[in-house]
Amino acid sequence: MLDKFNSERIKITKVYYCPHHPKITGSCDCRKPKAGMIRQAIEQFNIRAVNSVLIGDKKRDILAGENAGIGKNLYIQNLLREGSF
Ligand SMILES: [Zn+2]
C-alpha cells in the first residue's frame, strides 16, 4: 500500500493499526469507531483536529473521526473500487 502511495507521490508519514480483537484480547481504545488511533496521531504530530480532514471507506472510520473531533470526515465508500489503490 505504501509503495502505491509513494508511486503517486503521496507521502504517508505513519501508519497506525489496532492489533486487538474484542473476542480475543478484549476491548481497547484504538479499535474504530473509538478514536484512540486518531488521538495518538493528533498527539504525536501536534495536529489540530478541528482543522483536519479524515477520509474513510467505512462508517466506523467516520464515527472514529467524529469521536476524535476531526473537523471534516469524508465518506468515500462509493469512490473506491477494487484495483483503484
Ligand atoms: Zn486496539
PDB file of the backbone (N, CA, C, O) and the ligand in Angstrom, with CONECT records:
HET     ZN  A 101       1
ATOM      1  N   MET A   1       0.826  -1.190   0.000  1.00  0.00           N
ATOM      2  CA  MET A   1       0.000   0.000   0.000  1.00  0.00           C
ATOM      3  C   MET A   1       0.871   1.256   0.000  1.00  0.00           C
ATOM      4  O   MET A   1       0.630   2.195  -0.759  1.00  0.00           O
ATOM      5  N   LEU A   2       1.900   1.255   0.875  1.00  0.00           N
ATOM      6  CA  LEU A   2       2.772   2.435   0.945  1.00  0.00           C
ATOM      7  C   LEU A   2       3.513   2.640  -0.371  1.00  0.00           C
ATOM      8  O   LEU A   2       3.699   3.777  -0.805  1.00  0.00           O
ATOM      9  N   ASP A   3       3.937   1.557  -1.008  1.00  0.00           N
ATOM     10  CA  ASP A   3       4.610   1.677  -2.306  1.00  0.00           C
ATOM     11  C   ASP A   3       3.698   2.312  -3.342  1.00  0.00           C
ATOM     12  O   ASP A   3       4.139   3.129  -4.150  1.00  0.00           O
ATOM     13  N   LYS A   4       2.426   1.936  -3.316  1.00  0.00           N
ATOM     14  CA  LYS A   4       1.469   2.505  -4.275  1.00  0.00           C
ATOM     15  C   LYS A   4       1.293   4.004  -4.033  1.00  0.00           C
ATOM     16  O   LYS A   4       1.292   4.795  -4.976  1.00  0.00           O
ATOM     17  N   PHE A   5       1.145   4.386  -2.769  1.00  0.00           N
ATOM     18  CA  PHE A   5       1.036   5.816  -2.474  1.00  0.00           C
ATOM     19  C   PHE A   5       2.308   6.550  -2.895  1.00  0.00           C
ATOM     20  O   PHE A   5       2.241   7.630  -3.482  1.00  0.00           O
ATOM     21  N   ASN A   6       3.466   5.959  -2.595  1.00  0.00           N
ATOM     22  CA  ASN A   6       4.736   6.586  -2.973  1.00  0.00           C
ATOM     23  C   ASN A   6       4.824   6.786  -4.479  1.00  0.00           C
ATOM     24  O   ASN A   6       5.300   7.819  -4.949  1.00  0.00           O
ATOM     25  N   SER A   7       4.362   5.791  -5.232  1.00  0.00           N
ATOM     26  CA  SER A   7       4.433   5.901  -6.693  1.00  0.00           C
ATOM     27  C   SER A   7       3.531   7.022  -7.203  1.00  0.00           C
ATOM     28  O   SER A   7       3.736   7.542  -8.300  1.00  0.00           O
ATOM     29  N   GLU A   8       2.535   7.391  -6.403  1.00  0.00           N
ATOM     30  CA  GLU A   8       1.648   8.512  -6.759  1.00  0.00           C
ATOM     31  C   GLU A   8       2.127   9.815  -6.115  1.00  0.00           C
ATOM     32  O   GLU A   8       1.418  10.822  -6.129  1.00  0.00           O
ATOM     33  N   ARG A   9       3.326   9.783  -5.558  1.00  0.00           N
ATOM     34  CA  ARG A   9       3.944  10.938  -4.892  1.00  0.00           C
ATOM     35  C   ARG A   9       3.109  11.446  -3.708  1.00  0.00           C
ATOM     36  O   ARG A   9       3.037  12.646  -3.440  1.00  0.00           O
ATOM     37  N   ILE A  10       2.486  10.494  -3.013  1.00  0.00           N
ATOM     38  CA  ILE A  10       1.745  10.806  -1.789  1.00  0.00           C
ATOM     39  C   ILE A  10       2.563  10.278  -0.619  1.00  0.00           C
ATOM     40  O   ILE A  10       2.851   9.083  -0.543  1.00  0.00           O
ATOM     41  N   LYS A  11       2.935  11.165   0.286  1.00  0.00           N
ATOM     42  CA  LYS A  11       3.761  10.774   1.416  1.00  0.00           C
ATOM     43  C   LYS A  11       2.889  10.348   2.592  1.00  0.00           C
ATOM     44  O   LYS A  11       2.037  11.114   3.044  1.00  0.00           O
ATOM     45  N   ILE A  12       3.096   9.148   3.082  1.00  0.00           N
ATOM     46  CA  ILE A  12       2.423   8.664   4.285  1.00  0.00           C
ATOM     47  C   ILE A  12       3.448   8.730   5.415  1.00  0.00           C
ATOM     48  O   ILE A  12       4.462   8.033   5.379  1.00  0.00           O
ATOM     49  N   THR A  13       3.186   9.555   6.401  1.00  0.00           N
ATOM     50  CA  THR A  13       4.142   9.766   7.484  1.00  0.00           C
ATOM     51  C   THR A  13       4.168   8.579   8.441  1.00  0.00           C
ATOM     52  O   THR A  13       5.236   8.161   8.890  1.00  0.00           O
ATOM     53  N   LYS A  14       3.008   8.044   8.748  1.00  0.00           N
ATOM     54  CA  LYS A  14       2.960   6.920   9.677  1.00  0.00           C
ATOM     55  C   LYS A  14       1.651   6.168   9.492  1.00  0.00           C
ATOM     56  O   LYS A  14       0.621   6.762   9.174  1.00  0.00           O
ATOM     57  N   VAL A  15       1.700   4.867   9.693  1.00  0.00           N
ATOM     58  CA  VAL A  15       0.511   4.020   9.617  1.00  0.00           C
ATOM     59  C   VAL A  15       0.192   3.529  11.026  1.00  0.00           C
ATOM     60  O   VAL A  15       1.064   3.012  11.724  1.00  0.00           O
ATOM     61  N   TYR A  16      -1.037   3.693  11.428  1.00  0.00           N
ATOM     62  CA  TYR A  16      -1.500   3.184  12.722  1.00  0.00           C
ATOM     63  C   TYR A  16      -2.449   2.021  12.464  1.00  0.00           C
ATOM     64  O   TYR A  16      -3.165   2.001  11.463  1.00  0.00           O
ATOM     65  N   TYR A  17      -2.446   1.062  13.371  1.00  0.00           N
ATOM     66  CA  TYR A  17      -3.402  -0.040  13.256  1.00  0.00           C
ATOM     67  C   TYR A  17      -3.734  -0.556  14.648  1.00  0.00           C
ATOM     68  O   TYR A  17      -2.966  -0.396  15.597  1.00  0.00           O
ATOM     69  N   CYS A  18      -4.882  -1.169  14.736  1.00  0.00           N
ATOM     70  CA  CYS A  18      -5.316  -1.772  16.003  1.00  0.00           C
ATOM     71  C   CYS A  18      -4.920  -3.246  15.983  1.00  0.00           C
ATOM     72  O   CYS A  18      -5.395  -3.999  15.134  1.00  0.00           O
ATOM     73  N   PRO A  19      -4.057  -3.666  16.905  1.00  0.00           N
ATOM     74  CA  PRO A  19      -3.637  -5.071  16.948  1.00  0.00           C
ATOM     75  C   PRO A  19      -4.568  -5.937  17.799  1.00  0.00           C
ATOM     76  O   PRO A  19      -4.274  -7.107  18.043  1.00  0.00           O
ATOM     77  N   HIS A  20      -5.670  -5.376  18.242  1.00  0.00           N
ATOM     78  CA  HIS A  20      -6.557  -6.082  19.162  1.00  0.00           C
ATOM     79  C   HIS A  20      -7.781  -6.644  18.444  1.00  0.00           C
ATOM     80  O   HIS A  20      -8.126  -6.230  17.337  1.00  0.00           O
ATOM     81  N   HIS A  21      -8.418  -7.594  19.108  1.00  0.00           N
ATOM     82  CA  HIS A  21      -9.710  -8.094  18.654  1.00  0.00           C
ATOM     83  C   HIS A  21     -10.578  -8.285  19.885  1.00  0.00           C
ATOM     84  O   HIS A  21     -10.154  -8.914  20.855  1.00  0.00           O
ATOM     85  N   PRO A  22     -11.799  -7.743  19.853  1.00  0.00           N
ATOM     86  CA  PRO A  22     -12.638  -7.778  21.059  1.00  0.00           C
ATOM     87  C   PRO A  22     -12.829  -9.178  21.638  1.00  0.00           C
ATOM     88  O   PRO A  22     -12.879  -9.343  22.857  1.00  0.00           O
ATOM     89  N   LYS A  23     -12.936 -10.181  20.775  1.00  0.00           N
ATOM     90  CA  LYS A  23     -13.207 -11.540  21.265  1.00  0.00           C
ATOM     91  C   LYS A  23     -11.941 -12.243  21.753  1.00  0.00           C
ATOM     92  O   LYS A  23     -12.029 -13.247  22.460  1.00  0.00           O
ATOM     93  N   ILE A  24     -10.779 -11.735  21.389  1.00  0.00           N
ATOM     94  CA  ILE A  24      -9.518 -12.391  21.755  1.00  0.00           C
ATOM     95  C   ILE A  24      -8.785 -11.613  22.847  1.00  0.00           C
ATOM     96  O   ILE A  24      -8.398 -12.177  23.870  1.00  0.00           O
ATOM     97  N   THR A  25      -8.599 -10.323  22.618  1.00  0.00           N
ATOM     98  CA  THR A  25      -7.825  -9.515  23.575  1.00  0.00           C
ATOM     99  C   THR A  25      -8.696  -8.638  24.457  1.00  0.00           C
ATOM    100  O   THR A  25      -8.196  -7.995  25.381  1.00  0.00           O
ATOM    101  N   GLY A  26      -9.998  -8.605  24.179  1.00  0.00           N
ATOM    102  CA  GLY A  26     -10.884  -7.723  24.927  1.00  0.00           C
ATOM    103  C   GLY A  26     -10.943  -6.341  24.311  1.00  0.00           C
ATOM    104  O   GLY A  26     -10.339  -6.074  23.272  1.00  0.00           O
ATOM    105  N   SER A  27     -11.675  -5.479  24.967  1.00  0.00           N
ATOM    106  CA  SER A  27     -11.886  -4.134  24.449  1.00  0.00           C
ATOM    107  C   SER A  27     -10.597  -3.319  24.500  1.00  0.00           C
ATOM    108  O   SER A  27      -9.714  -3.578  25.318  1.00  0.00           O
ATOM    109  N   CYS A  28     -10.505  -2.331  23.613  1.00  0.00           N
ATOM    110  CA  CYS A  28      -9.367  -1.426  23.595  1.00  0.00           C
ATOM    111  C   CYS A  28      -9.853  -0.039  23.186  1.00  0.00           C
ATOM    112  O   CYS A  28     -11.021   0.134  22.837  1.00  0.00           O
ATOM    113  N   ASP A  29      -8.975   0.928  23.227  1.00  0.00           N
ATOM    114  CA  ASP A  29      -9.353   2.294  22.861  1.00  0.00           C
ATOM    115  C   ASP A  29      -9.047   2.613  21.403  1.00  0.00           C
ATOM    116  O   ASP A  29      -9.432   3.673  20.911  1.00  0.00           O
ATOM    117  N   CYS A  30      -8.352   1.700  20.699  1.00  0.00           N
ATOM    118  CA  CYS A  30      -7.914   2.041  19.350  1.00  0.00           C
ATOM    119  C   CYS A  30      -8.768   1.423  18.248  1.00  0.00           C
ATOM    120  O   CYS A  30      -8.604   1.773  17.080  1.00  0.00           O
ATOM    121  N   ARG A  31      -9.663   0.522  18.591  1.00  0.00           N
ATOM    122  CA  ARG A  31     -10.468  -0.106  17.547  1.00  0.00           C
ATOM    123  C   ARG A  31     -11.612   0.824  17.147  1.00  0.00           C
ATOM    124  O   ARG A  31     -12.422   1.224  17.983  1.00  0.00           O
ATOM    125  N   LYS A  32     -11.664   1.161  15.863  1.00  0.00           N
ATOM    126  CA  LYS A  32     -12.705   2.069  15.390  1.00  0.00           C
ATOM    127  C   LYS A  32     -14.085   1.447  15.620  1.00  0.00           C
ATOM    128  O   LYS A  32     -14.226   0.238  15.435  1.00  0.00           O
ATOM    129  N   PRO A  33     -15.089   2.195  16.007  1.00  0.00           N
ATOM    130  CA  PRO A  33     -15.201   3.655  15.916  1.00  0.00           C
ATOM    131  C   PRO A  33     -14.614   4.428  17.102  1.00  0.00           C
ATOM    132  O   PRO A  33     -14.823   5.637  17.206  1.00  0.00           O
ATOM    133  N   LYS A  34     -13.895   3.763  17.983  1.00  0.00           N
ATOM    134  CA  LYS A  34     -13.222   4.526  19.035  1.00  0.00           C
ATOM    135  C   LYS A  34     -12.101   5.351  18.409  1.00  0.00           C
ATOM    136  O   LYS A  34     -11.626   5.040  17.316  1.00  0.00           O
ATOM    137  N   ALA A  35     -11.690   6.385  19.098  1.00  0.00           N
ATOM    138  CA  ALA A  35     -10.808   7.386  18.495  1.00  0.00           C
ATOM    139  C   ALA A  35      -9.343   7.253  18.902  1.00  0.00           C
ATOM    140  O   ALA A  35      -8.542   8.140  18.607  1.00  0.00           O
ATOM    141  N   GLY A  36      -8.982   6.166  19.569  1.00  0.00           N
ATOM    142  CA  GLY A  36      -7.631   6.051  20.125  1.00  0.00           C
ATOM    143  C   GLY A  36      -6.502   6.242  19.126  1.00  0.00           C
ATOM    144  O   GLY A  36      -5.539   6.954  19.412  1.00  0.00           O
ATOM    145  N   MET A  37      -6.605   5.616  17.959  1.00  0.00           N
ATOM    146  CA  MET A  37      -5.522   5.746  16.968  1.00  0.00           C
ATOM    147  C   MET A  37      -5.411   7.169  16.454  1.00  0.00           C
ATOM    148  O   MET A  37      -4.312   7.688  16.261  1.00  0.00           O
ATOM    149  N   ILE A  38      -6.550   7.789  16.238  1.00  0.00           N
ATOM    150  CA  ILE A  38      -6.537   9.165  15.729  1.00  0.00           C
ATOM    151  C   ILE A  38      -5.988  10.102  16.797  1.00  0.00           C
ATOM    152  O   ILE A  38      -5.200  11.001  16.503  1.00  0.00           O
ATOM    153  N   ARG A  39      -6.407   9.885  18.026  1.00  0.00           N
ATOM    154  CA  ARG A  39      -5.889  10.729  19.113  1.00  0.00           C
ATOM    155  C   ARG A  39      -4.379  10.555  19.268  1.00  0.00           C
ATOM    156  O   ARG A  39      -3.667  11.510  19.577  1.00  0.00           O
ATOM    157  N   GLN A  40      -3.900   9.341  19.054  1.00  0.00           N
ATOM    158  CA  GLN A  40      -2.458   9.075  19.121  1.00  0.00           C
ATOM    159  C   GLN A  40      -1.719   9.896  18.060  1.00  0.00           C
ATOM    160  O   GLN A  40      -0.684  10.498  18.346  1.00  0.00           O
ATOM    161  N   ALA A  41      -2.249   9.917  16.849  1.00  0.00           N
ATOM    162  CA  ALA A  41      -1.627  10.698  15.766  1.00  0.00           C
ATOM    163  C   ALA A  41      -1.711  12.196  16.057  1.00  0.00           C
ATOM    164  O   ALA A  41      -0.757  12.935  15.814  1.00  0.00           O
ATOM    165  N   ILE A  42      -2.847  12.635  16.574  1.00  0.00           N
ATOM    166  CA  ILE A  42      -3.026  14.057  16.915  1.00  0.00           C
ATOM    167  C   ILE A  42      -1.955  14.487  17.907  1.00  0.00           C
ATOM    168  O   ILE A  42      -1.348  15.549  17.768  1.00  0.00           O
ATOM    169  N   GLU A  43      -1.732  13.641  18.909  1.00  0.00           N
ATOM    170  CA  GLU A  43      -0.740  13.975  19.932  1.00  0.00           C
ATOM    171  C   GLU A  43       0.681  13.880  19.383  1.00  0.00           C
ATOM    172  O   GLU A  43       1.498  14.770  19.615  1.00  0.00           O
ATOM    173  N   GLN A  44       0.976  12.807  18.658  1.00  0.00           N
ATOM    174  CA  GLN A  44       2.332  12.582  18.165  1.00  0.00           C
ATOM    175  C   GLN A  44       2.785  13.667  17.193  1.00  0.00           C
ATOM    176  O   GLN A  44       3.950  14.066  17.203  1.00  0.00           O
ATOM    177  N   PHE A  45       1.868  14.145  16.356  1.00  0.00           N
ATOM    178  CA  PHE A  45       2.250  15.102  15.323  1.00  0.00           C
ATOM    179  C   PHE A  45       1.683  16.500  15.566  1.00  0.00           C
ATOM    180  O   PHE A  45       1.712  17.356  14.682  1.00  0.00           O
ATOM    181  N   ASN A  46       1.166  16.719  16.778  1.00  0.00           N
ATOM    182  CA  ASN A  46       0.659  18.037  17.162  1.00  0.00           C
ATOM    183  C   ASN A  46      -0.339  18.574  16.122  1.00  0.00           C
ATOM    184  O   ASN A  46      -0.211  19.694  15.628  1.00  0.00           O
ATOM    185  N   ILE A  47      -1.323  17.743  15.815  1.00  0.00           N
ATOM    186  CA  ILE A  47      -2.320  18.055  14.786  1.00  0.00           C
ATOM    187  C   ILE A  47      -3.506  18.773  15.426  1.00  0.00           C
ATOM    188  O   ILE A  47      -3.950  18.409  16.516  1.00  0.00           O
ATOM    189  N   ARG A  48      -4.010  19.787  14.743  1.00  0.00           N
ATOM    190  CA  ARG A  48      -5.235  20.447  15.199  1.00  0.00           C
ATOM    191  C   ARG A  48      -6.416  19.706  14.583  1.00  0.00           C
ATOM    192  O   ARG A  48      -6.701  19.851  13.394  1.00  0.00           O
ATOM    193  N   ALA A  49      -7.089  18.923  15.392  1.00  0.00           N
ATOM    194  CA  ALA A  49      -8.149  18.035  14.906  1.00  0.00           C
ATOM    195  C   ALA A  49      -9.234  18.797  14.157  1.00  0.00           C
ATOM    196  O   ALA A  49      -9.697  18.353  13.106  1.00  0.00           O
ATOM    197  N   VAL A  50      -9.634  19.930  14.687  1.00  0.00           N
ATOM    198  CA  VAL A  50     -10.753  20.664  14.099  1.00  0.00           C
ATOM    199  C   VAL A  50     -10.411  21.167  12.691  1.00  0.00           C
ATOM    200  O   VAL A  50     -11.312  21.412  11.889  1.00  0.00           O
ATOM    201  N   ASN A  51      -9.124  21.321  12.387  1.00  0.00           N
ATOM    202  CA  ASN A  51      -8.691  21.775  11.066  1.00  0.00           C
ATOM    203  C   ASN A  51      -8.310  20.615  10.156  1.00  0.00           C
ATOM    204  O   ASN A  51      -7.774  20.837   9.071  1.00  0.00           O
ATOM    205  N   SER A  52      -8.575  19.392  10.574  1.00  0.00           N
ATOM    206  CA  SER A  52      -8.126  18.215   9.837  1.00  0.00           C
ATOM    207  C   SER A  52      -9.255  17.583   9.030  1.00  0.00           C
ATOM    208  O   SER A  52     -10.437  17.826   9.273  1.00  0.00           O
ATOM    209  N   VAL A  53      -8.850  16.765   8.063  1.00  0.00           N
ATOM    210  CA  VAL A  53      -9.796  16.035   7.221  1.00  0.00           C
ATOM    211  C   VAL A  53      -9.500  14.548   7.340  1.00  0.00           C
ATOM    212  O   VAL A  53      -8.354  14.124   7.193  1.00  0.00           O
ATOM    213  N   LEU A  54     -10.525  13.763   7.603  1.00  0.00           N
ATOM    214  CA  LEU A  54     -10.408  12.312   7.626  1.00  0.00           C
ATOM    215  C   LEU A  54     -11.162  11.765   6.421  1.00  0.00           C
ATOM    216  O   LEU A  54     -12.270  12.207   6.116  1.00  0.00           O
ATOM    217  N   ILE A  55     -10.551  10.801   5.741  1.00  0.00           N
ATOM    218  CA  ILE A  55     -11.195  10.141   4.608  1.00  0.00           C
ATOM    219  C   ILE A  55     -11.337   8.670   4.956  1.00  0.00           C
ATOM    220  O   ILE A  55     -10.356   8.015   5.306  1.00  0.00           O
ATOM    221  N   GLY A  56     -12.552   8.148   4.861  1.00  0.00           N
ATOM    222  CA  GLY A  56     -12.769   6.756   5.221  1.00  0.00           C
ATOM    223  C   GLY A  56     -13.731   6.063   4.279  1.00  0.00           C
ATOM    224  O   GLY A  56     -14.591   6.693   3.664  1.00  0.00           O
ATOM    225  N   ASP A  57     -13.570   4.746   4.179  1.00  0.00           N
ATOM    226  CA  ASP A  57     -14.475   3.969   3.332  1.00  0.00           C
ATOM    227  C   ASP A  57     -15.415   3.092   4.150  1.00  0.00           C
ATOM    228  O   ASP A  57     -16.157   2.279   3.597  1.00  0.00           O
ATOM    229  N   LYS A  58     -15.378   3.260   5.459  1.00  0.00           N
ATOM    230  CA  LYS A  58     -16.291   2.528   6.351  1.00  0.00           C
ATOM    231  C   LYS A  58     -16.960   3.533   7.279  1.00  0.00           C
ATOM    232  O   LYS A  58     -16.375   4.556   7.635  1.00  0.00           O
ATOM    233  N   LYS A  59     -18.179   3.229   7.660  1.00  0.00           N
ATOM    234  CA  LYS A  59     -18.880   4.146   8.574  1.00  0.00           C
ATOM    235  C   LYS A  59     -18.146   4.256   9.904  1.00  0.00           C
ATOM    236  O   LYS A  59     -18.159   5.313  10.536  1.00  0.00           O
ATOM    237  N   ARG A  60     -17.506   3.170  10.332  1.00  0.00           N
ATOM    238  CA  ARG A  60     -16.769   3.229  11.593  1.00  0.00           C
ATOM    239  C   ARG A  60     -15.572   4.184  11.498  1.00  0.00           C
ATOM    240  O   ARG A  60     -15.141   4.737  12.511  1.00  0.00           O
ATOM    241  N   ASP A  61     -15.036   4.380  10.292  1.00  0.00           N
ATOM    242  CA  ASP A  61     -13.967   5.378  10.104  1.00  0.00           C
ATOM    243  C   ASP A  61     -14.497   6.776  10.408  1.00  0.00           C
ATOM    244  O   ASP A  61     -13.868   7.565  11.113  1.00  0.00           O
ATOM    245  N   ILE A  62     -15.668   7.054   9.856  1.00  0.00           N
ATOM    246  CA  ILE A  62     -16.268   8.378  10.031  1.00  0.00           C
ATOM    247  C   ILE A  62     -16.617   8.612  11.496  1.00  0.00           C
ATOM    248  O   ILE A  62     -16.383   9.697  12.030  1.00  0.00           O
ATOM    249  N   LEU A  63     -17.175   7.597  12.141  1.00  0.00           N
ATOM    250  CA  LEU A  63     -17.510   7.723  13.563  1.00  0.00           C
ATOM    251  C   LEU A  63     -16.258   7.961  14.396  1.00  0.00           C
ATOM    252  O   LEU A  63     -16.272   8.761  15.332  1.00  0.00           O
ATOM    253  N   ALA A  64     -15.175   7.268  14.055  1.00  0.00           N
ATOM    254  CA  ALA A  64     -13.914   7.467  14.789  1.00  0.00           C
ATOM    255  C   ALA A  64     -13.424   8.900  14.614  1.00  0.00           C
ATOM    256  O   ALA A  64     -12.962   9.517  15.573  1.00  0.00           O
ATOM    257  N   GLY A  65     -13.519   9.431  13.404  1.00  0.00           N
ATOM    258  CA  GLY A  65     -13.121  10.813  13.156  1.00  0.00           C
ATOM    259  C   GLY A  65     -13.956  11.784  13.966  1.00  0.00           C
ATOM    260  O   GLY A  65     -13.434  12.723  14.566  1.00  0.00           O
ATOM    261  N   GLU A  66     -15.252  11.549  13.976  1.00  0.00           N
ATOM    262  CA  GLU A  66     -16.136  12.411  14.761  1.00  0.00           C
ATOM    263  C   GLU A  66     -15.813  12.299  16.247  1.00  0.00           C
ATOM    264  O   GLU A  66     -15.801  13.298  16.966  1.00  0.00           O
ATOM    265  N   ASN A  67     -15.554  11.084  16.697  1.00  0.00           N
ATOM    266  CA  ASN A  67     -15.225  10.884  18.116  1.00  0.00           C
ATOM    267  C   ASN A  67     -13.905  11.552  18.498  1.00  0.00           C
ATOM    268  O   ASN A  67     -13.699  11.906  19.659  1.00  0.00           O
ATOM    269  N   ALA A  68     -13.016  11.725  17.525  1.00  0.00           N
ATOM    270  CA  ALA A  68     -11.720  12.366  17.790  1.00  0.00           C
ATOM    271  C   ALA A  68     -11.773  13.883  17.604  1.00  0.00           C
ATOM    272  O   ALA A  68     -10.788  14.575  17.861  1.00  0.00           O
ATOM    273  N   GLY A  69     -12.916  14.399  17.159  1.00  0.00           N
ATOM    274  CA  GLY A  69     -13.038  15.840  16.972  1.00  0.00           C
ATOM    275  C   GLY A  69     -12.491  16.343  15.657  1.00  0.00           C
ATOM    276  O   GLY A  69     -12.203  17.531  15.518  1.00  0.00           O
ATOM    277  N   ILE A  70     -12.342  15.438  14.670  1.00  0.00           N
ATOM    278  CA  ILE A  70     -11.862  15.845  13.345  1.00  0.00           C
ATOM    279  C   ILE A  70     -12.903  16.762  12.692  1.00  0.00           C
ATOM    280  O   ILE A  70     -14.104  16.498  12.757  1.00  0.00           O
ATOM    281  N   GLY A  71     -12.430  17.830  12.068  1.00  0.00           N
ATOM    282  CA  GLY A  71     -13.327  18.849  11.520  1.00  0.00           C
ATOM    283  C   GLY A  71     -14.159  18.381  10.350  1.00  0.00           C
ATOM    284  O   GLY A  71     -15.354  18.670  10.287  1.00  0.00           O
ATOM    285  N   LYS A  72     -13.548  17.657   9.415  1.00  0.00           N
ATOM    286  CA  LYS A  72     -14.258  17.165   8.230  1.00  0.00           C
ATOM    287  C   LYS A  72     -13.991  15.674   8.088  1.00  0.00           C
ATOM    288  O   LYS A  72     -12.841  15.237   8.065  1.00  0.00           O
ATOM    289  N   ASN A  73     -15.065  14.900   7.995  1.00  0.00           N
ATOM    290  CA  ASN A  73     -14.952  13.447   7.855  1.00  0.00           C
ATOM    291  C   ASN A  73     -15.661  13.041   6.570  1.00  0.00           C
ATOM    292  O   ASN A  73     -16.884  13.128   6.466  1.00  0.00           O
ATOM    293  N   LEU A  74     -14.878  12.597   5.595  1.00  0.00           N
ATOM    294  CA  LEU A  74     -15.414  12.320   4.267  1.00  0.00           C
ATOM    295  C   LEU A  74     -15.590  10.821   4.054  1.00  0.00           C
ATOM    296  O   LEU A  74     -14.644  10.042   4.169  1.00  0.00           O
ATOM    297  N   TYR A  75     -16.813  10.443   3.744  1.00  0.00           N
ATOM    298  CA  TYR A  75     -17.157   9.034   3.497  1.00  0.00           C
ATOM    299  C   TYR A  75     -17.090   8.792   1.992  1.00  0.00           C
ATOM    300  O   TYR A  75     -17.892   9.340   1.236  1.00  0.00           O
ATOM    301  N   ILE A  76     -16.143   7.978   1.562  1.00  0.00           N
ATOM    302  CA  ILE A  76     -15.907   7.818   0.121  1.00  0.00           C
ATOM    303  C   ILE A  76     -16.083   6.387  -0.345  1.00  0.00           C
ATOM    304  O   ILE A  76     -15.472   5.977  -1.332  1.00  0.00           O
ATOM    305  N   GLN A  77     -16.911   5.619   0.352  1.00  0.00           N
ATOM    306  CA  GLN A  77     -17.078   4.209   0.011  1.00  0.00           C
ATOM    307  C   GLN A  77     -17.358   4.002  -1.476  1.00  0.00           C
ATOM    308  O   GLN A  77     -16.774   3.113  -2.095  1.00  0.00           O
ATOM    309  N   ASN A  78     -18.230   4.799  -2.045  1.00  0.00           N
ATOM    310  CA  ASN A  78     -18.626   4.587  -3.430  1.00  0.00           C
ATOM    311  C   ASN A  78     -17.567   4.985  -4.447  1.00  0.00           C
ATOM    312  O   ASN A  78     -17.678   4.640  -5.624  1.00  0.00           O
ATOM    313  N   LEU A  79     -16.534   5.712  -4.005  1.00  0.00           N
ATOM    314  CA  LEU A  79     -15.474   6.103  -4.920  1.00  0.00           C
ATOM    315  C   LEU A  79     -14.383   5.048  -5.031  1.00  0.00           C
ATOM    316  O   LEU A  79     -13.586   5.062  -5.969  1.00  0.00           O
ATOM    317  N   LEU A  80     -14.354   4.139  -4.074  1.00  0.00           N
ATOM    318  CA  LEU A  80     -13.294   3.134  -4.055  1.00  0.00           C
ATOM    319  C   LEU A  80     -13.739   1.892  -4.800  1.00  0.00           C
ATOM    320  O   LEU A  80     -14.830   1.366  -4.573  1.00  0.00           O
ATOM    321  N   ARG A  81     -12.884   1.437  -5.683  1.00  0.00           N
ATOM    322  CA  ARG A  81     -13.154   0.207  -6.431  1.00  0.00           C
ATOM    323  C   ARG A  81     -11.913  -0.671  -6.339  1.00  0.00           C
ATOM    324  O   ARG A  81     -10.790  -0.183  -6.208  1.00  0.00           O
ATOM    325  N   GLU A  82     -12.139  -1.948  -6.408  1.00  0.00           N
ATOM    326  CA  GLU A  82     -11.021  -2.889  -6.397  1.00  0.00           C
ATOM    327  C   GLU A  82     -10.045  -2.530  -7.509  1.00  0.00           C
ATOM    328  O   GLU A  82     -10.432  -2.368  -8.666  1.00  0.00           O
ATOM    329  N   GLY A  83      -8.770  -2.407  -7.138  1.00  0.00           N
ATOM    330  CA  GLY A  83      -7.748  -2.096  -8.107  1.00  0.00           C
ATOM    331  C   GLY A  83      -7.458  -0.618  -8.268  1.00  0.00           C
ATOM    332  O   GLY A  83      -6.502  -0.244  -8.946  1.00  0.00           O
ATOM    333  N   SER A  84      -8.273   0.227  -7.652  1.00  0.00           N
ATOM    334  CA  SER A  84      -8.002   1.661  -7.771  1.00  0.00           C
ATOM    335  C   SER A  84      -6.900   2.089  -6.823  1.00  0.00           C
ATOM    336  O   SER A  84      -6.338   3.174  -6.974  1.00  0.00           O
ATOM    337  N   PHE A  85      -6.583   1.251  -5.848  1.00  0.00           N
ATOM    338  CA  PHE A  85      -5.460   1.540  -4.961  1.00  0.00           C
ATOM    339  C   PHE A  85      -4.332   0.583  -5.239  1.00  0.00           C
ATOM    340  O   PHE A  85      -3.286   0.658  -4.595  1.00  0.00           O
TER     341      PHE A  85
HETATM  342 ZN    ZN A 101      -6.976  -1.790  19.553  1.00  0.00          ZN2+
END
